[in-house]
Amino acid sequence: MNGGDLPPYARALGIEVDHDEDGNPVLFVDFSERILGRPGFLHGGAMSGLMEMAAVAALRAELERRGEPARLKPVNVQVEFMRGGTAQRTFAMGTVTRAGRRVALVNAECWQDDRRKPIALAQMKILLSAAE
């Protein structure tokens, strides 16, 4: 996946692909005024959006490996904020835990300087339907 594959929403926030890890894209966003929440901290919606984009990127990569293109419809997202994101680069990566014929379950984590200390976690349930 490259940056051109990201949807307009991701590009509007400044989200880009950093690298690929075990077949899953690792995304990042640099801190800027457009994702500022309370002074000096990343907005929770920006963290959630970054994790959603990472989860979708991971699922698309998995479906592409399997040769099964599908339309994706997120139906449930649960986000847990662990700590405030500070004024620095923020990363996120999704991991597909299950991808059946109709439903996929994907986890995502968001971190900054230390991956062992996530700033937020997300779980998504995504409906899959045949690509048009």
Secondary structure in CASP SS format (residue, H / E / C, confidence):
PFRMAT SS
TARGET T0000
AUTHOR 0000-0000-0000
METHOD secondary structure of the structure
MODEL  1
M C 1.00
N C 1.00
G H 1.00
G H 1.00
D H 1.00
L C 1.00
P C 1.00
P H 1.00
Y H 1.00
A H 1.00
R H 1.00
A H 1.00
L H 1.00
G C 1.00
I C 1.00
E E 1.00
V E 1.00
D E 1.00
H E 1.00
D E 1.00
E E 1.00
D C 1.00
G C 1.00
N E 1.00
P E 1.00
V E 1.00
L E 1.00
F E 1.00
V E 1.00
D C 1.00
F C 1.00
S C 1.00
E H 1.00
R H 1.00
I H 1.00
L E 1.00
G C 1.00
R C 1.00
P C 1.00
G C 1.00
F E 1.00
L E 1.00
H C 1.00
G H 1.00
G H 1.00
A H 1.00
M H 1.00
S H 1.00
G H 1.00
L H 1.00
M H 1.00
E H 1.00
M H 1.00
A H 1.00
A H 1.00
V H 1.00
A H 1.00
A H 1.00
L H 1.00
R H 1.00
A H 1.00
E H 1.00
L H 1.00
E H 1.00
R H 1.00
R H 1.00
G C 1.00
E C 1.00
P C 1.00
A E 1.00
R E 1.00
L E 1.00
K E 1.00
P E 1.00
V E 1.00
N E 1.00
V E 1.00
Q E 1.00
V E 1.00
E E 1.00
F E 1.00
M C 1.00
R C 1.00
G C 1.00
G C 1.00
T E 1.00
A C 1.00
Q C 1.00
R C 1.00
T E 1.00
F E 1.00
A E 1.00
M E 1.00
G E 1.00
T E 1.00
V E 1.00
T E 1.00
R E 1.00
A E 1.00
G C 1.00
R C 1.00
R C 1.00
V E 1.00
A E 1.00
L E 1.00
V E 1.00
N E 1.00
A E 1.00
E E 1.00
C E 1.00
W E 1.00
Q C 1.00
D C 1.00
D C 1.00
R C 1.00
R C 1.00
K C 1.00
P C 1.00
I C 1.00
A E 1.00
L E 1.00
A E 1.00
Q E 1.00
M E 1.00
K E 1.00
I E 1.00
L E 1.00
L E 1.00
S E 1.00
A E 1.00
A C 1.00
E C 1.00
END
